[in-house]
Amino acid sequence: MDRAERRARILDVAGELLLAWGYDRVTIDEIARRAKVGKGTVYLHWKTKDALFLAVVLQFQFRGHQRQLVRMRADPTEILPSRMLRGLFRDFLDQPVLRAMHTDDADVLGRLNDTAKRELTELIGEGDRTLRRHLGVLRAHGLVREDLDVHHQQYALMAVATGFFTGEALLAGRGPAAPEVRADVLARTVRSALETSRDEAATTAAAARAAPEVIALYEQFGELTLREIRRQVRD
């Protein structure tokens, strides 16, 4: 097993244990045992337990970015806020680590969420800037309304998303049973709040023109996420 394969195996095992036991209960000894490596080998790759688990969280985020990019490349209308949030919400429902991150699940993440917010300040800020630039591109192509400042528009989008994401825990059993229906409700809410009223053909054509610029923004952000994952690694 080469170094890259060994790192990947350790990350996979750490992710499985994070979900099964929660951050506070997982030990480096147990990760090493299940990954079939020595404890010292884990520390060859990551200086601390925090660094290892930050890499785990970032890897889940990066995979989410890649799924988002695949959707955008396949269908340019996926750059619309309503479509993008619908896809991200379905990813959130399917990925327990993402659910824990978005809901500050202390049972799973323990103090890791606080560490992530402190250590990943720059990346979080760049994510905010990427979304704001994304909205700027859409505004330039007439795909979202311009009767609201772009910063306020970004805030509205993030607030709606946060409400739906945290609502999964707070409103368990009180919403539509089918996940796709809940995702559709989110998409309709965002569409009504932010997007312009155009016929389908015009929207698709405008989205096709805007898509390359939006995709480039998220490709760049994905590279920054990969760089941060590598920064957590000793080698």
C-alpha positions in Angstrom: 0.0 0.0 0.0 1.6 3.3 -1.1 1.4 6.6 1.0 -1.7 7.9 -0.9 -3.6 4.7 -0.6 -2.7 4.5 3.1 -3.9 8.1 3.7 -7.1 7.4 1.9 -7.8 4.2 4.0 -7.1 6.1 7.2 -9.5 8.9 6.2 -12.2 6.4 5.3 -11.9 4.5 8.6 -11.8 7.8 10.5 -15.0 8.9 8.8 -16.8 5.6 9.6 -15.8 5.8 13.2 -16.8 9.5 13.4 -20.3 8.6 12.4 -20.5 5.4 14.5 -19.0 6.7 17.8 -18.7 10.5 17.6 -15.5 12.6 17.7 -14.9 12.5 21.4 -15.0 8.7 21.7 -12.8 7.9 18.6 -9.1 7.3 19.4 -6.1 7.2 17.1 -5.4 3.7 18.4 -8.8 2.5 17.1 -8.4 4.2 13.8 -4.9 2.6 13.4 -6.2 -0.8 14.4 -9.1 -0.8 11.9 -7.0 0.7 9.1 -4.4 -2.0 9.8 -1.5 0.4 10.3 0.5 1.4 13.3 -0.5 4.3 15.5 2.7 6.0 14.5 1.8 5.7 10.9 -1.3 7.8 11.5 0.8 10.5 13.1 3.2 10.3 10.1 0.3 11.8 8.0 -1.5 14.0 10.5 0.1 15.8 13.5 -3.0 15.7 15.6 -6.4 14.1 15.9 -8.0 17.4 15.0 -6.0 17.7 11.8 -7.1 14.2 10.8 -10.7 14.8 11.4 -10.6 18.2 9.8 -9.3 16.4 6.7 -12.3 14.0 7.0 -14.8 16.8 7.1 -13.1 18.6 4.2 -13.1 15.4 2.1 -16.9 15.1 2.6 -17.2 18.7 1.6 -15.0 18.3 -1.5 -17.0 15.3 -2.6 -20.1 17.4 -2.3 -18.6 20.1 -4.4 -17.7 17.6 -7.1 -21.3 16.2 -7.2 -22.5 19.8 -7.5 -20.1 20.4 -10.5 -21.2 17.2 -12.2 -24.8 18.4 -12.0 -23.9 21.9 -13.3 -21.9 20.5 -16.2 -24.7 18.1 -17.2 -27.5 20.7 -17.0 -26.7 24.5 -17.0 -30.0 25.2 -15.2 -28.4 23.6 -12.1 -26.6 26.9 -11.6 -29.9 28.5 -10.6 -30.1 29.0 -6.8 -33.3 26.9 -6.5 -31.8 24.0 -8.4 -28.4 24.2 -6.7 -30.0 24.2 -3.2 -32.2 21.3 -4.1 -29.2 19.3 -5.1 -27.2 20.3 -2.0 -30.2 19.5 0.2 -30.4 16.0 -1.2 -26.7 15.5 -0.7 -27.2 16.7 2.9 -29.9 14.2 3.5 -27.8 11.3 2.0 -24.6 12.2 3.9 -24.6 11.8 7.8 -21.3 13.8 8.2 -22.8 16.7 6.2 -25.9 16.6 8.3 -23.8 16.7 11.5 -21.8 19.7 10.1 -24.9 21.7 9.2 -26.7 21.1 12.4 -23.8 21.4 14.8 -24.4 17.8 16.0 -22.4 17.7 19.2 -22.9 13.9 19.6 -21.1 13.3 16.3 -18.7 16.3 16.0 -18.0 17.2 19.7 -15.6 20.1 19.8 -14.5 19.5 16.2 -17.1 21.9 14.8 -15.6 24.8 16.8 -12.1 23.8 15.7 -13.2 23.7 12.1 -14.8 27.2 12.3 -11.5 28.5 13.8 -9.1 26.7 11.5 -11.1 27.0 8.3 -11.9 30.7 8.6 -10.2 31.6 5.3 -11.9 28.8 3.4 -15.3 29.6 4.8 -14.8 33.3 3.8 -13.9 32.2 0.3 -17.0 30.1 0.1 -19.1 33.2 1.0 -17.3 35.2 -1.7 -17.8 32.4 -4.3 -21.5 32.4 -3.6 -21.7 36.2 -3.9 -19.8 36.1 -7.2 -22.1 33.3 -8.4 -25.1 35.5 -7.7 -23.4 38.4 -9.5 -23.1 36.3 -12.6 -26.7 35.3 -12.4 -27.8 38.9 -12.0 -25.8 39.9 -15.1 -27.6 37.3 -17.1 -31.1 38.3 -15.8 -31.6 35.0 -13.9 -32.1 36.4 -10.4 -33.8 39.6 -9.3 -32.0 42.8 -8.9 -34.4 44.6 -6.5 -32.2 43.5 -3.6 -28.6 44.2 -2.8 -26.5 41.1 -3.7 -25.2 40.9 -0.1 -28.8 40.8 1.1 -29.7 38.3 -1.6 -26.8 36.1 -0.4 -28.0 36.4 3.2 -31.5 35.5 2.3 -30.3 32.4 0.3 -28.1 31.2 3.2 -30.9 31.9 5.8 -33.4 29.9 3.8 -31.0 27.0 3.4 -30.0 27.0 7.1 -33.7 26.9 8.0 -34.4 23.9 5.9 -31.2 22.1 6.9 -31.6 22.6 10.6 -35.4 21.9 10.3 -34.5 18.3 9.5 -33.6 17.9 13.1 -36.0 20.4 14.7 -39.1 19.4 12.7 -38.5 15.7 12.5 -41.7 13.9 11.5 -43.6 17.2 11.0 -42.7 17.8 7.3 -43.5 15.9 4.1 -42.3 12.3 4.5 -40.6 12.0 1.1 -37.2 13.6 0.9 -37.7 14.7 -2.7 -40.9 16.5 -1.7 -39.0 18.4 1.1 -36.3 19.2 -1.5 -38.9 20.5 -3.9 -40.4 22.8 -1.2 -37.0 24.3 -0.7 -36.5 24.8 -4.4 -39.9 26.5 -4.8 -39.2 28.8 -1.8 -35.8 29.9 -3.2 -37.2 30.3 -6.7 -40.0 32.5 -5.4 -37.7 34.7 -3.3 -34.8 35.2 -5.7 -35.3 34.2 -9.3 -36.8 36.1 -12.2 -40.0 35.0 -13.9 -39.0 33.9 -17.4 -40.2 31.2 -19.7 -38.4 27.9 -19.6 -36.6 28.3 -23.0 -35.3 31.8 -22.1 -34.1 30.6 -18.7 -32.3 27.6 -20.2 -30.6 29.8 -22.8 -29.5 32.3 -20.3 -28.2 29.6 -17.9 -26.2 28.0 -20.7 -24.5 31.4 -21.3 -23.8 31.9 -17.6 -22.8 28.3 -16.7 -19.1 28.3 -17.8 -18.3 31.3 -15.5 -20.2 29.8 -12.5 -18.6 26.4 -13.0 -15.2 28.0 -13.1 -15.9 29.7 -9.7 -16.7 26.3 -8.1 -13.8 24.6 -9.7 -11.5 27.2 -8.2 -13.2 26.7 -4.8 -12.7 23.0 -5.1 -9.0 23.5 -5.6 -8.9 25.6 -2.5 -10.6 22.9 -0.5 -8.1 20.3 -1.8 -5.2 22.6 -0.9 -6.7 22.9 2.7 -6.9 19.1 2.9 -3.3 18.8 1.9 -2.4 21.5 4.5 -3.7 19.2 7.2 -1.3 16.4 6.1 2.3 16.3 7.4 3.7 15.2 4.0 
